[in-house]
């Protein structure tokens, strides 16, 4: 027992001190690569609706080059960029009074317009028909359509009659004395004074854009010089005339109407 005790005494008595565990360094977060900005799809404009196919055989205009109303209808088709066939009607040979023409125009006048299988007459009515059918130079509301009709009726009542009568006299197609000439001249100038006042308020006759009211009135005033009427005295009318002549598709009577028949 004594030996055992001595051996035990020789052994150092102490607690085993454990080394502190090495602290783990926190893992560094890997940098997240920046996302490339995704390309936003480019909004494409909707494709414009395809223009309706033009039927070259749809319209045939019957008339003559020297006729203001014939030119008015041809001008409307030209402004609408719609092709048309043309049949010359010889008024000197009274072709407009023959039975085959009276079937097309019961009034025995030019122009007449064939649209498909139907015939339309009276230039103002033809203008309205074309505006409604082709949706150009038309009224966009009932009020605008009403205004256009007012001007077309006014044009034939107050402007076309004196201008065309004076033109016919100057060309030797009508004969009347100075008293009647002065009457027509006075009526024409009164109509132009009213138009001058209206065009001082707006660039176009029936609204903010050209309509068949402008086409109809221009078809008369194109011949003012031949009626010995000077439009220089009406600056608003003169400026309107220049604006109208700058419209795409505009043409003179000689550019739009041939001397002879033309079939497409």
C-alpha positions as CSV (number, residue, x, y, z in Angstrom):
1,X,0.0,0.0,0.0
2,X,2.9,2.3,1.0
3,X,4.7,1.7,-2.3
4,X,1.6,2.3,-4.3
5,X,1.0,5.6,-2.5
6,X,4.5,6.8,-3.2
7,X,4.2,6.0,-6.9
8,X,1.0,7.9,-7.1
9,X,2.7,10.8,-5.4
10,X,5.4,11.0,-8.0
11,X,2.9,11.4,-10.8
12,X,2.1,15.1,-11.4
13,X,-1.4,15.8,-10.6
14,X,-3.1,18.4,-13.0
15,X,-5.9,18.9,-15.3
16,X,-5.4,18.5,-18.9
17,X,-6.0,21.9,-20.6
18,X,-7.5,21.4,-24.0
19,X,-6.4,23.8,-26.7
20,X,-9.1,26.1,-27.8
21,X,-10.7,25.1,-31.1
22,X,-9.7,27.3,-33.9
23,X,-12.4,29.7,-34.8
24,X,-13.8,29.1,-38.3
25,X,-13.7,32.2,-40.4
26,X,-17.2,32.9,-41.7
27,X,-17.4,32.0,-45.4
28,X,-17.4,35.0,-47.6
29,X,-20.5,35.3,-49.7
30,X,-19.6,34.9,-53.3
31,X,-20.5,38.1,-55.2
32,X,-23.7,37.5,-57.2
33,X,-23.0,38.5,-60.8
34,X,-25.2,41.4,-61.9
35,X,-28.0,40.3,-64.1
36,X,-27.8,41.6,-67.5
37,X,-30.7,43.8,-68.2
38,X,-33.2,41.9,-70.2
39,X,-34.1,43.6,-73.5
40,X,-37.6,44.8,-73.5
41,X,-39.4,43.7,-76.7
42,X,-39.7,46.6,-79.0
43,X,-43.4,47.4,-79.5
44,X,-44.1,47.0,-83.1
45,X,-46.6,49.4,-84.7
46,X,-49.6,47.5,-85.9
47,X,-49.5,47.0,-89.6
48,X,-51.5,49.5,-91.5
49,X,-54.6,47.9,-93.0
50,X,-54.1,47.1,-96.6
51,X,-55.6,49.5,-99.0
52,X,-58.6,48.1,-100.7
53,X,-58.0,46.9,-104.2
54,X,-58.8,49.5,-106.9
55,X,-61.3,48.3,-109.4
56,X,-60.2,50.1,-112.6
57,X,-63.4,49.1,-114.3
58,X,-65.6,50.6,-111.6
59,X,-66.0,54.2,-112.8
60,X,-66.8,55.6,-116.3
61,X,-67.3,59.3,-116.7
62,X,-69.3,60.6,-119.6
63,X,-68.8,64.3,-120.5
64,X,-66.6,66.8,-122.4
65,X,-63.5,68.7,-121.7
66,X,-65.1,72.1,-121.8
67,X,-67.7,71.3,-119.3
68,X,-67.1,72.7,-115.8
69,X,-69.3,70.1,-114.1
70,X,-67.6,67.3,-116.0
71,X,-64.2,68.7,-114.8
72,X,-65.5,68.8,-111.2
73,X,-66.3,65.1,-111.1
74,X,-63.0,64.2,-112.9
75,X,-61.2,66.4,-110.4
76,X,-62.8,64.6,-107.4
77,X,-61.7,61.2,-108.8
78,X,-58.2,62.5,-109.4
79,X,-58.0,63.9,-105.9
80,X,-59.2,60.5,-104.6
81,X,-56.5,58.9,-106.8
82,X,-59.1,56.6,-108.3
83,X,-58.7,55.7,-112.0
84,X,-61.7,56.0,-114.4
85,X,-62.6,55.5,-118.0
86,X,-63.8,58.4,-119.9
87,X,-66.3,58.7,-122.7
88,X,-66.4,61.9,-124.7
89,X,-69.9,63.2,-125.4
90,X,-70.1,65.6,-128.3
91,X,-72.5,68.3,-127.3
92,X,-72.2,70.1,-130.7
93,X,-73.6,67.0,-132.4
94,X,-76.3,66.7,-129.7
95,X,-75.1,63.3,-128.5
96,X,-76.4,64.2,-125.0
97,X,-79.9,64.3,-126.4
98,X,-79.8,60.9,-128.1
99,X,-81.8,57.9,-126.6
100,X,-78.7,55.9,-125.7
101,X,-77.4,58.8,-123.6
102,X,-80.8,59.7,-122.1
103,X,-80.9,56.2,-120.6
104,X,-77.8,57.2,-118.6
105,X,-78.9,60.8,-117.8
106,X,-82.6,61.5,-118.1
107,X,-81.8,65.3,-118.0
108,X,-79.8,65.2,-121.2
109,X,-76.8,66.9,-119.6
110,X,-73.2,66.1,-118.9
111,X,-71.7,64.7,-116.8
112,X,-73.0,61.2,-116.0
113,X,-71.0,58.7,-113.9
114,X,-71.3,55.0,-114.1
115,X,-70.5,53.3,-110.8
116,X,-70.7,49.6,-111.4
117,X,-74.1,49.0,-112.9
118,X,-75.6,52.3,-111.8
119,X,-75.6,55.8,-113.3
120,X,-75.4,59.0,-111.3
121,X,-76.0,62.5,-112.6
122,X,-75.8,66.1,-111.5
123,X,-72.3,66.9,-110.4
124,X,-73.1,68.0,-106.9
125,X,-75.0,64.8,-106.2
126,X,-72.1,62.8,-107.8
127,X,-69.6,64.5,-105.5
128,X,-71.7,63.5,-102.5
129,X,-72.0,59.9,-103.8
130,X,-68.2,59.6,-104.3
131,X,-67.4,61.1,-100.9
132,X,-69.7,58.6,-99.2
133,X,-68.4,55.6,-101.3
134,X,-64.7,56.4,-101.2
135,X,-64.7,58.0,-97.7
136,X,-62.7,60.9,-98.8
137,X,-63.4,64.6,-98.7
138,X,-66.6,63.7,-96.8
139,X,-68.2,64.9,-93.6
140,X,-67.1,63.0,-90.5
141,X,-70.3,63.9,-88.6
142,X,-73.9,64.6,-89.4
143,X,-73.3,68.2,-88.8
144,X,-70.4,68.3,-91.2
145,X,-72.4,66.5,-93.8
146,X,-75.2,69.0,-93.5
147,X,-72.8,71.9,-93.8
148,X,-71.3,70.4,-97.0
149,X,-74.8,70.0,-98.5
150,X,-75.6,73.6,-97.7
151,X,-72.5,74.8,-99.5
152,X,-73.1,72.6,-102.5
153,X,-76.7,73.9,-102.9
154,X,-75.5,77.5,-102.4
155,X,-72.8,77.1,-105.0
156,X,-75.3,76.1,-107.7
157,X,-77.9,78.7,-106.7
158,X,-75.6,81.7,-106.2
159,X,-72.2,81.1,-107.7
160,X,-72.3,78.7,-110.6
161,X,-75.2,80.2,-112.6
162,X,-73.7,83.7,-113.0
163,X,-70.1,82.5,-113.5
164,X,-71.1,79.9,-116.1
165,X,-73.5,82.2,-117.9
166,X,-70.9,84.9,-118.2
167,X,-68.3,82.4,-119.4
168,X,-70.7,81.1,-122.0
169,X,-71.4,84.6,-123.3
170,X,-67.6,85.3,-123.5
171,X,-67.2,82.1,-125.5
172,X,-70.0,83.0,-127.9
173,X,-72.2,80.1,-126.7
174,X,-74.9,82.4,-125.2
175,X,-76.1,85.7,-126.3
176,X,-77.6,88.4,-124.1
177,X,-77.3,92.2,-123.7
178,X,-75.3,94.3,-121.3
179,X,-78.2,94.6,-119.0
180,X,-78.3,90.9,-118.3
181,X,-74.5,90.7,-118.3
182,X,-74.4,93.3,-115.5
183,X,-77.0,91.4,-113.6
184,X,-75.0,88.2,-113.7
185,X,-71.8,90.1,-112.9
186,X,-73.4,91.7,-109.8
187,X,-74.7,88.3,-108.7
188,X,-71.3,86.7,-109.1
189,X,-69.6,89.4,-107.1
190,X,-72.1,89.2,-104.3
191,X,-71.5,85.5,-104.0
192,X,-67.7,86.0,-104.0
193,X,-68.1,88.6,-101.3
194,X,-69.9,86.2,-99.1
195,X,-67.3,83.5,-99.8
196,X,-64.5,85.9,-99.1
197,X,-66.0,86.6,-95.7
198,X,-66.4,82.9,-94.8
199,X,-62.8,82.1,-95.9
200,X,-61.6,84.8,-93.6
201,X,-62.8,82.6,-90.7
202,X,-61.5,79.2,-91.9
203,X,-59.0,77.9,-94.4
204,X,-61.6,75.6,-96.0
205,X,-65.2,76.1,-96.9
206,X,-67.1,73.7,-94.7
207,X,-64.6,73.0,-91.9
208,X,-60.9,72.5,-90.9
209,X,-60.1,70.3,-93.9
210,X,-61.0,70.2,-97.6
211,X,-64.3,68.5,-98.5
212,X,-66.4,68.1,-101.5
213,X,-67.8,71.6,-100.8
214,X,-64.3,72.9,-101.7
215,X,-64.2,70.6,-104.8
216,X,-67.5,71.8,-106.0
217,X,-66.8,75.5,-105.5
218,X,-63.3,75.2,-107.1
219,X,-64.9,73.5,-110.1
220,X,-66.8,76.8,-110.7
221,X,-64.1,79.3,-109.8
222,X,-61.6,77.6,-112.0
223,X,-63.4,79.3,-114.9
224,X,-63.7,82.8,-113.2
225,X,-61.1,84.3,-115.5
226,X,-63.0,83.1,-118.6
227,X,-66.1,84.9,-117.2
228,X,-64.0,88.1,-116.9
229,X,-64.1,88.0,-113.1
230,X,-60.8,89.0,-111.4
231,X,-60.3,87.0,-108.1
232,X,-57.5,89.4,-107.1
233,X,-60.1,91.5,-105.5
234,X,-60.8,88.6,-103.1
235,X,-57.6,87.7,-101.3
236,X,-59.1,85.1,-99.0
237,X,-60.6,83.3,-102.0
238,X,-57.3,83.6,-103.9
239,X,-55.3,82.1,-101.1
240,X,-57.9,79.3,-100.7
241,X,-57.6,78.6,-104.4
242,X,-53.8,78.3,-104.1
243,X,-54.2,75.9,-101.1
244,X,-56.6,73.8,-103.1
245,X,-54.3,73.6,-106.1
246,X,-51.5,72.3,-103.8
247,X,-53.6,69.2,-102.8
248,X,-52.1,65.8,-103.9
249,X,-53.9,64.6,-107.0
250,X,-54.9,68.0,-108.2
251,X,-54.9,68.6,-112.0
252,X,-56.2,71.1,-114.5
253,X,-59.0,70.2,-116.9
254,X,-56.5,69.4,-119.6
255,X,-54.5,67.1,-117.3
256,X,-57.5,65.2,-116.1
257,X,-59.9,65.0,-119.1
258,X,-58.8,63.8,-122.5
259,X,-60.1,65.2,-125.8
260,X,-61.3,61.8,-126.8
261,X,-62.7,58.7,-125.1
262,X,-60.3,56.7,-122.9
263,X,-61.0,53.2,-121.7
264,X,-58.9,51.5,-118.9
